C-alpha cells in the first residue's frame, strides 16, 4: 500500500509521495528525535527533527488539495 507521508518540521511541511506504509512507520517511530533518517530509493535521507507525522493513503490530488 503506497501513499503520501506528511512530515511537520519547525517551520516547514514536507510531503513525500509514493512511499510504502512501512516508510511512514519508521519515521513515526523517530518522532521527537533530533536527527530522523530513513532509506528512500536505496539512499539514506536525513530529515532532521520531524513531529508529528501524518499518513494519507493513495495520491493527493494537488488541484483540489486532498
Residue, then its C-alpha position, 0 to 999 in steps of 0.5 A: x500500500x503506497x501513499x503520501x507521508x506528511x512530515x511537520x518540521x519547525x517551520x516547514x511541511x514536507x510531503x513525500x509521495x509514493x512511499x510504502x506504509x512501512x516508510x511512514x512507520x519508521x519515521x513515526x517511530x523517530x518522532x521527537x528525535x533530533x536527527x530522523x533518517x530513513x532509506x528512500x530509493x536505496x539512499x539514506x535521507x536525513x530529515x532532521x527533527x520531524x513531529x508529528x507525522x501524518x499518513x494519507x493513503x493513495x495520491x493527493x490530488x494537488x488541484x483540489x488539495x486532498 
